Amino acid sequence: MNVPARTLRRLAAEYGTPLYVYDLDVARAAHAELAGSVPAGSHLFYSLKANPFPPLVGALLDAGARAEVCSRGELDTALAAGADARSCLYTGPAKTEGELAHALSRGVRLFSVDSPTDLARLGLCARRAGVPAKAILRLNPSAYPRGAGLAMGGAPSQFGADVAWVRDRPGQFRADGVELAGYHVYVGTNIDDTDRLMDWFELAVDAVRQAQEALRLRVEIVDLGGGFGHPYARPGTRPAWPGLDERLAGLLARLPGAAASPGGPVVAFESGRYLAGGCGTLLLGVQDVKRSKDTRFVIADGGVNVLGGMQGLRRVPPIMAEPLPLPSAVPAGDGARDRDGEAVLAGPLCTALDLLNQRARLPGAAPGGLLAVPNVGAYGLTAALVAFLGRDAPAEVAVDAGGVRAALRLETAYRPLSAAPHGVNGDSTGERATGERAETR
């Protein structure tokens, strides 16, 4: 944690707990390190799904990142934070006509598409809007790399088009109104080793090569995804990538079109976890410490409603939060008598599943004390069960150069809703986007 303990205690007193604190200097440093670890001239996209907190998004955009978004909300957040719509990449496997129309109206022109239907729908919306659109085709490689944290390709997947499908029926991957200008491959996440990361990128480049043999596009951009790992909810430092830029430079020379022009296609990488993970600390207030059948429980005012709610979906690593008790004047609890202070760290929810760690080391934890969970800048609050039981969301504070830059709270509320007009997400013109077209071999 870069934010001093005394500052964390002061912020907890001012804004209450649970409380997320984001150090924007740490996010900028992560961007600089990642930019220096990939070949010069590469584009870096920040994936807002990791953390859409507006001041954090703005800091990474100012540092040079571009925005990768996959919803209206993420797009509007990115634009409000200063993103140039024409530098954004809009992704996702189930984009509706309403979402595409919204993105096109806001100025987005580059989309990742996952299928002929997705491509045709984009072309239809671009023709209706009377604006140009470009797409990169997301590919699902035939193999899955060893050591990736979560399969996003290489296995049966809702993401992308199987390379074998593209090679067998290339004529399906054309649509009026949209130019197919490159490829997008993202196979796995949370890799913390250069060799394993290169295994992944080699599979990605091979998938691009195979698809290009069939489609023969004028390749302008190749997005190789990311997978850059980072510790989650436990102490640790972001990985380094020794030699990655040189090894990637050699690999990228094998990309289709690399020798066709002086610069070749633009190469892009994505990251959410690596760029944002280290900047965030979650402060929890200890509400109770007790024993049940010889098991010690430390009960905090935040649980899976503020952290780790998506662990059951395997979107983040299984939650085993390792908080650091912040020294205070509160008398030590019964953990001071334990050799290692082992305890079950539980949250406040009315469910037995609200556990952050079943074997936490919390010596001295006592009611009124503070716990600090490090490395939760990515997949923290918005990856939690924030709406469950209707509890207030934590405050979120951005710290910049030692001072508070912004303090915000996410709110969820019901609002009256009228029936959606015909055609918002459907077809109001009689024209359909099916992805079907005659084969041209």
N, C-alpha and C positions, 0 to 999 in steps of 0.2 A: 504494500500500500504506500503510494507516494504522499498521500495526504496525512499530515501528522495526527497522532492520536488525540492531541488536545483540540485540534480543529474538528475532528470527527465528533468529539464529545460536545463541543460548542454547537455544531450543526444539529446534533440530535436534540439538544436542549431547545434550540430555536424552532425546529420544524417537526419535532416528534419522531417517533419510530412506529413502524418500520420506515426506513429512509434510504433511498439510493443516492449515492454521491459519485459523480463522474468527474474525473480529472482530465480536462481537455488536453493538457500538455502531454499526457501519456498517449492519448489517441493520436496526436500529431506525430509523436515519436514513432509509434507503430507504423504509421503510414510512410514515414521517411525510411524506416528500415525495410519495409516490404518493397517500396519503390526501388531501393538500392539492391534488392535481391533478385530482381527480374531484369531482363535486358532493357537497355535504355530505349525510350520511345514507346514502351508498352503502356497501354491504358489500364488503370486500376479502377474498378467499380466497387463502391461500397454498397453492400447488400443491406437495405434498410430493414429486412426481416430480422436482422440480429438485434437492432435497437433503433427505433425511429425517433428517439428523443430529439426534438428540434435543435437545441444548441449543439449537441454532439454531431448531428448530421451537418450542420453549418460549418463546424470546425473542420470536419473531414473534407467537405467540398472546398473550403478555403485552402486546405493543404494540397489540393490537386486531384482529389478523388472525383469520380463521376458517380451518378446515382443509378443503382439497379433496383427496380421497383416491380411489384407484382400485384398492385391493387390501386384503386382510386385514392385511398387514404395515404398510401406510401408516396404516390406521385404528388399529391397535393402538398404533403409534408416536405418533400424534396424541393419542390418549386418555391414554397414559402421560405425555405432555408437558403435559397439562392441558386439552385441548380438551373442550368440552361436546359430547357426541354429537349433541344436537339442533341444534347450529349447524354441523355438518359437512355437506358435500356429497359424495355418493358418485357417481363418474362411471365411464365406461369402456364400450366397445362390446360386451363379451362377458361380462357378469356372470353367474356360475353361480348355481344355487339354493343351493349351499353358501355362497358368498360373501354372497349376499343374506340368508340366514338368520343368518349370523354378524353382519352389520351391524345387522340388526333387533334381534338379541338384545343387542347392545351399546348400543342406544338411538338409532341413526341413523334418521331419519324422512324425510330429503330426498334424493332420488336424481335424477340426470339419466338419461333413457332415450333410446335411439337408434332404436327401431323398435317396431312393435306387439308383436312377440314379446318384446322386452325389457320393455315395459310390462306385458304379461300375466304374465310370469314374476315380476315384482315384486309384482303383485297376488296371485298364487297364494301366494307366500311370506308376504306380509303376512296373508292369510287364515289360513294354517296357524299363524302365530305369534300370531294374535289381537290384532294391534296395527295402528294406523292408519299409512298411508304416503302421502307426497306425492311427486309427480314433476314435473320440468320436462322438456319435450320438446326434445331437441337437434335443431336445424334445420341443413340444408345449403343455403345460399343458392344461387341460380341463377348468380351471378357470383363471380369471385375478385378481391380488391382488388389494385391495383398496389402493388408495393414490399413485400409481406409476405415474410418469410424462408422460410416453409415452409407449403405448402398444407395446411390442416386442414379445408377446406370450399370450396365454390364450384367444385370439380372432383369427378369421381367419387371417392367416399370411403366408407370403412367407418364413418365417424363421422356420426351423425345421420340424419335423414330428409329427403330432398329436399323442398323447399317445394312443388314441383309434385305430388308424391305426396300430401302432406297436403291440398292443395287438391282433388285429384281424388277421394280416398277418405277423407274425414274420419271416417267411421264406424269405421274400423279403429283409430283412436287413442283408444279407451276400454277400460277394463278394470275388472272388479269387484275391490274391495279396495284400490284406489289412486286417489287424487284427482290429476288432472292440473291443476297449479296455476300453470303458467307456461312459460317458454321459455328455451332455452340455445343460444347461438350462439357458435362459436369458429372463426374462419376461417383466421387466419394468425399467425405468430410473428415475434418479433425485429424489430419496427418501431421506428425511432428518430427519427421525424419526426412532428410534430403533424398536419400536413395529411394525410399518408398514413394515420395512425392514424384520423383522422376519416373518411376514405374507407371504411375498414373498418367503423367503427361505424355509418355510414349504411347500408351494406349489411345489417348485422345488424338494425338497427331495421326496415328495409324487409322483411326476411324474417319478422320477428315480426308485422308488420302484415298481411302476406299470409296467414300461417298462422292468425292470429286471425280473419280474415274467414271462414274455413272452420270453425274449431273453436269459436269463441265461448266461450272459457273465462272463468271468474272469475280474472283474472290477479292473482296475489299476488307473484310474483317473476319478474324477467327478468335472466338472467345473460348479459351481453354479452361474456364471455370477457376477453381481454386483448391480448396481442401486444406488450406493452411491452418494448422492446429493451434490450440492455446489451452492452458490449464483452465478448469472451470470450477468455480466455487471452492477452491482450495489454494493454499499458497503455492507460488511458482512463478517463473518468469516466461515470457513469450519465447518460443524457439528461435534459434538463429538458423540460417540456411547457407552454410559455407559452400561456396562453389556453385550455387544454384544458377546464377546468372550466366556463367560460362557454359555450363552444361545445357541450359535452356537455349542459349544462342546456337549451339551446334544442332540441337534438335529442331529448332524453328527453321533452320536452313532447309529442312526436308519438307516443309509445308508446301502444298500446291501453290504455285504462283510466287514463291519466295524469290525466284530469280527473274521474274517477268518484268519487274520494275525496280528502280534503285532501292526503294524501301520495302517492296513486297507488300503483302496485306498487313493491315494493322492487327496487332496481336493484343488481346485483352485478357486480364485476369480479374477474378472476383474475390472479395473477402468481406465477411462480416465479423466472424469470430476473432480473427487475428487483429483486425483493426480496432475493434471496440472492447474485446474481452478484458484487457488489463486495466482499463480506465475506471471500472466500476467497483464500488464497495457497497454492500448492503449492511446497514446497521439495524440490529434487532434488539429490542428491550426484553430482558428476562423478567417474566411475570411470576413464575413459580418454580420451585425446585422441590421435588418430593420423591418418595420411594414407593414402589408398588411391587410387592412380592420379590423383594431384594433387587429390584431394578431401579436405578436412579433415573429420573426424568427431569430434564431442563425444558421448561415450556416457555416459548418466546411469543411475542406479539405478531409474528409473521411466520408463515409456513409455505405450503405449496401454492397458496393464493398469491404470493409475491415472488416465489422462486421455484423453478423446477417442475411446474405443473405439466409440462409436455414430456416429462421423462417416460411416462407410460406409452407415448407414441414413438419413443426412441429418437426423438428429434434432438435431444441434448443427452449427454452422458447420464446414466443413472445417478440420481442426486445423492451425493455423500458429502454434504457441505462440511467444510472444516473451518469453522469460525475461529477468530482470534479474540479472546476476551480482552476488552480494553480496561486497563487499570483504573480503578476508581476508589472513592472513599467508602464504598459500600462494604460492610463486613463480609468476609468470605463465607460461602455457604458450606454445606456438608461435604462438598467435593474436596475441600481442603484436607479432610481426613482420609480421602482415598489416595491410593498410591499414584494413579494416573488420572483421576477425575472422570473415568468413563461414564457416559450417560447417553440416554436416548434423547436426541434433540427433536422436540415436537413443536408444532405450531398451534394456533388458536382455534382451528376449524373443528366443527362437530363431525369428524370422521376419523376413524383409526388409521386412515391412510395418510394423514397429515404429518409425515415424518421427514425431516431433513437429513438425519443421520442416526442410524441405530447404534453406532459405537463411537460417538464423538468424545474427544478429549477436552473436558471442560472443568478443570480443577478450579475451585473457588467460585464457580458461578453461583449467584445469589439474586433473589428478587431485587429489582432496581438496577442491576448491572447491565452492561452493554456488550453485545457480541458483534464482531465485524467479519462479514463473509467477503473474502477478496475475490477478484477476477470474475465478476459478474456483470461486466459491461455489455456482454453479448448474451442473448437468450436469458434475460433476467425477467423483468416485470411483464413484458408483452408476450413472453412464452410461458407465463404462469396462469393459474386458474383465477384470474383477477376478478371475474364476475361471480365466482362461487360464494354463496352466502351473503352477498351484498355488502361486504366490508369495504370501507374506504380504501382506495388505492394509496400506496405510499407516496409521500412527496418525493420529488426527484430534483436534485440540486446539481448544477454544473459549476465546478470550481475551475477558475482560469487564472494562472499566475498567482495563486494563493488566495484569491478573493472569489466571492460568489458572483457568478455572472448571471445566473437565472435560477429561479425556483418555481417549479410547475407541479401540478397534480393532474393525472389522467382521471377523467370522470366518465362513468357509464350511466346512462339514464334512459328510461322509456320516453318516447315521444309519439304524439298522434301520427298516424300514417294513413294516407288516402290510397286508393287503388292505383297501381302503376298504370300509366297510359299504355295503350297497345303499342308494341314495337320497342319498348325500352330495352328488353333483352332478347326480343324475338325478331321476327321478320315482318315489317310493316309494308313492304313493297311488293310482295309476291316472289321476290328473288331469294333464293336460298344459297347458303354457303355449305356445300356438301363435300368439297374436295374431290369430286368426281370429274374426270375429264378423259378425253380420248388419249390412248397411249400414242406417243410419238417416239418411235425407236429409230 
